[in-house]
């Protein structure tokens, strides 16, 4: 107890250098916990880019290719799904809701998606969060468009602005639908998903701008559906997982046309495994951060030890043994590491609480603010152990100081 009290007072006496070391450890702990939380929640949020959707159905192709084209708007499918097949499949028992989507057009490099009002009612992201409107409302007429948040911010659009859609995807288009301009009636709130980079128009408008009939039809949900012959894909939700498996099997064996039904949660996990290098880089970065902070702590302790020769010599002169000095410096390093971990944990919660909304809206990462898990506590335990081991180096050096160092007093 006397040595522990002495260690505490010694730290207070050297508070400037101790605070610097403590701050370095705190920053490393904060970064480590933050990176680990972002890494874990990024994986979870990636898997929840689309949430609450049981099946995605499109023309027969690869699972990942269908997911990339229908959810991430990356690439395209050569074939689509006939409207007749869509109506037949979605009329089966157990289907709770469905969302038809039609892709293939763009506006200044941003994807245009033709759909129905069911999209705004049933589409979910993250942990089954609904789409919400930052401004305006869903489209109600064939010449109205709803913008994703990033489209509105990047291109500077506001409500009632007029825009022209172009044929084809990407930044370059050789045909603009100037004869069918659209009026902005809604801007969605940020989601951190591809929805933010998408322009949404009525499904019937897709046919109209490509030379279809101007006469429109409304379905039972008051959706403008027109006379579409083909769509790119459609999303489905079911009353029970049993229906999901059954209808998925029927879709994959569907004879009128070659279709593919995929379960987005499963396919997203497969895609993340292909991108595992990102996770490994974050883990490596975490380890480097901790290593640098511990090396900085070691440097500071050794520098302080050189400056404390007189202090330690006085302790030896009043009866302190070498193991007393060894214990004193070990306890000092352990206390510094402990306080650094506590401060770092507090900073971690502050950062996560402050940046949670930004990460959700700009990166699509839904961060969970919870008590530290056993895994995170284990990481702090590893840092504590490493800090204690690091402290043994200057402690051992103090223990073996020679007479010429002024540390030993003749009996």
N, C-alpha and C positions, 0 to 999 in steps of 0.2 A: 504493500500500500504506500509506503514511503517513496519507493522508486516511481510508482505511478503518479503520485502527487508531484514529485520532482520533475517528471517528464512533462506533466501538464504546465507547470510554471515555466519550464524551459521553452516550451512552444510559445507561451505568451510573451516571453522575453524576446523571442526571435519572430514576432508575429508578421513582420513584413515579408520575409522569405518564406515563412510557413504558409501565409495566405496565398502567395504566388504558386507554391507547390499544390496547395489544396485546390486552388482554382483550376490548375491544369488537370488534376485528377477529376474534378467535378465536370469539366467540359468533356473529357474523354468518356466519362460514364454517361453523361447526357447524350452524346453523339452515339455511343454504342447502343443504348436503349432505344433511342429514336430511330436509328437505322434498322435495328431488329424489328421494331414495331412497324415501320414502313415496309420492310421486306415481307413480313408475315401478312400485313393487311393488303399490300399490293397484290400478293398472290390471291388472297381471298377476293379482293375487288375485281381483279382480272377475271376470276371465275364467275363473278356476278355482273359482268358488263351487261349481260341481259339476264334478268332474274324473273322467275315465275313463269317462264315459257317452257312447256313440256316438250314440244317438238318444233323443229323447223323443217319445212318440206319444200323441196325444189327439184329441178331436173337432176337426173342421176349423174353424179360426179363424185369427187372425193369429199369426205366428211369435212375436212378442214377448209377445202376450197369453198364449199357451200356456206360454211360459217363465216369465212372472211368476206365473201361477197354480200351476204344478206345482213350481217351485223356490223362488220367493220368497214363496209363499202370499199373493200380492197379487191381488185380483180373483177372478173365478171364471168357469168355462165353463158355458154353458147346457146343453150336452150332454156325455155321457160316452162310454166305449168299452164295448161289450158284452163280457161274459166269453168268449163264443164266439169273437169276433174276436181277443181277447187270446190265447186258447189256440192259435188257428190261426196267427197271426203269429209267436208265440214258438216254434212248433214247426218253423219253417223252417230249412233247412240254413244253418249259419254262425252261428246265434245262440248265444252263449256263456253269457249269463245274462240274466235279466229281473227287474224289480221292479215289481209292480203297486202303485199308490197310489190311495187313495180319500179325498177331501177333502169338506168341507161342514159339519163339526161343529166345535165350539170348547169351550174351558174358560176362563172369565174373560178373554175376548179373545184367547186363544192358540189357534192352529190345532191341530186334531186330525187326525192322518194315520193311516189304516188301511193296513197293509202286511203283508208276510210277513218271515220271518227272513232272507230273501235281502237285505233292506234293510241289515241290520247286517253282512252278509258282503261285499256288492258296492258299496255306496254309497261314493263317494270325494269328498273336497273338497281344496282347495288343490292341492298337487302330488301327487295320487293318495294322500293320506293316508287311512287307515282310520278309521272311527268307533271310539272306545274308550269303555269304561265307567269313570266315576269311582267309581261305587258300583253294586253289584248286578249284574244280568245281563239278557239279553233276555227278553221275555215268553215264557211257555211254556203259559199257559192263556188262555182267552177273556176273562177278567175282569182281566187284568194290563196295566199301562201302563208305558212307558219314557219318562222326561221328558228334554227338552233341558236343558242346564245353566242357561240363563237362566230357564226356567219354574220350576225348582226353587228358584233363588236368589230370584227376584222374589216368588214366592208362598209361600216358606218350607216347601216340602215335603221330606219325607225318606222313606226306605224304609218300606214297609208302611202308609203313609198311604192313606186312602180318598178318592177324588175322584169327582165326578159330571160327566158330559159333557153339553153342551147342544147343541141342534139349531141350525144356522145359524152363520155367521161373525160376528166382531165382538164388541163388549163387551155388546151387548144381545141377549138371547135370551128368547123367550117359551115355550120348552118345554125342560124339563130331563129327562134320562133317569135319574130318581131310582131306578127299579126295577133299574137295571144299574150299580151302582157299580164302580169299578176300583181295584185295589190297586197301589201303586207298587212295582215290583220292580227298577227300574234307573234310574240317572241318568247320562247321557252326559257325557263330558268336553267342555269348551268347544271350539268350532270357529270361532266368529266368523262363522257362516253362519246362514241361517234354521232350520237344524236345532236350534239352541239355543232357539228360541222355539216348538218343536213338541212335542206330546204324541203318542207312537206307540203304537198299539194293534193287535191282530191284525186282519187284514182281515175275518175271519169275524165279529168283534165289531160291525163297522159294520152288517152285515145284521141281527144279533141285536137291537141297540138300536133298529132301525127296524122291528121287527115281523117279522123273518125267523124261520126255523126254528132251534130250539136245537140240532138235530143237526149235528154237524160232520164234516168230512172232512179227512184229511191227505194232502198230495201226496207225491211221491217224496222230497222234501227235508224231510218231517215238518212242513210248514207247515200251520197251521190256515186252511183256505180256505172252509169252509162251503159255501153255495150262492149266491155273489154273482152277480147278474144284470148288474151294470154297475160299472165303476170310472171314476175321473176321468181317469187317464192311466197310462202305464207307461214305465219306463226300460229301455234295452236296451244290451247290450255284445256285440260280435261278435268272431269269430276273426280277421277280416281287414277292412281298410278297403274292400275290394272288395264284401264282403257288405253293408257299411253303405250304400253308394251304391245297390246293387241293390235291397235291401229297402226303402230309403227311397222309391225310385221306385215300387215295387209298392204301398206303403202309400198314397202320394198318389194312386194310381190305383185304390185298393181299391173295388170296386163294392157289396158288401153294406152298407156304411155310409160316410159321409163322414169320413175320418180325415186327420190331418196328422202327418207325421214331420219333426222339426226336429233339426238338429245343434247342441247347446247351445253349443259353443265358438264357432261362427260367429254365432249369435244373440246371445250375450253381448257380442261385439265390436260388433255393430250397436247394442246397447243402450248400451254405453259411449260410442259416438260421439254418441248423443243427449244424453249427460250431459257432453259435452266442456267445458261451462262450468266445471265443478268443477276440471278440470285447468288451465284458463286462470287461474282465481283463485289456485291454488297457485303457478303460475309468477309471477304478478304479486306475490304476497306475498313470494316469494323475492327478486325484484328490489328491492322496497322495503326489505327487511331489509339487503341489501348497500349500497344507496344511503345509508340512514341511518347505517350504521357508517362509511362513507367520509366522509360529511359531518362526523361526529363527529371523525374523525381529522384532517380539515382544520382544524376549529375548534381542536383541541388544539395542532396544529403552529403555527398563527398566534398563539395565545396564548403558547406557549412562545417563539416568535421575539421577541415584544415584551419578554419577560423576559430574553432572552439578548443584548441590545444590548451590554452591557459585555463579555461573553465574546467576541463576534464582533469588537468594536473592538480587544480585545487581540490577537486573531489577525491583524488587519490591521496592527497596530503592529509585529508581528514579521515582516512580509513576506508575509502571505497576500494573494493577489489576489482580486478579486470572483469569478472562476470557481472558486477554491478553496472559497469559502463556498457557492457554488451547488452544487458537487459534494458537499460535506460534508453539507448538509441533504438533498440528494437521496438519498445513501446511507443516511442515518439513516431516512428515510421508507421506503426499500426494505427495509432490515433489519427495521424494525418490522412491515411488512406480511408479510414472509417468516416471521418468528417467529409472528405472529398466525395465518397459514395453517397452520403446522405444529401449533401448539397446538390450533387449531380442528379439524384433521383427527383429532387424538388424541381430543378431546372427542366428535367425531362417532361414532367407533368405540365409545367408552364408552357413549354414549346408545343407539346401535342395539343393542349387546349387552345392555344392561340392559332396554330396552323391547321387545325382539323378542317375548318370550313374551306380554307384555300385549297388544301389537298383534294378535297372532294370535288370542288367546282372546276379546278384547273387540271388535275391529274387523274381524277376518277378514283382516288384512293379513299375509301371509307375507313377512317381511323377509329379504333375502339379505345375509349378512355376507361380503363379498368385498373384494378389493383394489380401489382406486379405478379406475374405468373411464377410458377416454380422454376420455369426455364430462365426467366429474367432474373429471379433471385439467385439462381445458380451462376449466372454471368457475373453478378455483383460479388458472389462468393469467390469466384475465380480471381477477380480483380483484387479482392481483399487478400487472398492467399499470395498472389503475385506481388502485391505491395509489401507484404510481410517478408517474403523471400528477398525482395530487392533491399529491404532495410537490413537484412542480415549481412550484406556486404560491407557497409560502413561500420556496422556493429562489430564485425569480426576484425576489421582493420583497427578499430579503437582498442579491442581486446589485446591485440598483439603489438601495440605501440612499444617501441624500444625505449631504453633509457635516453638515448640521444634525441628522441622526440620530445623529451621533457614530460613524459607521461608517468614515469616510474620514480618513486621516491625511496631512497635507501632506508632500511629499517634502522 
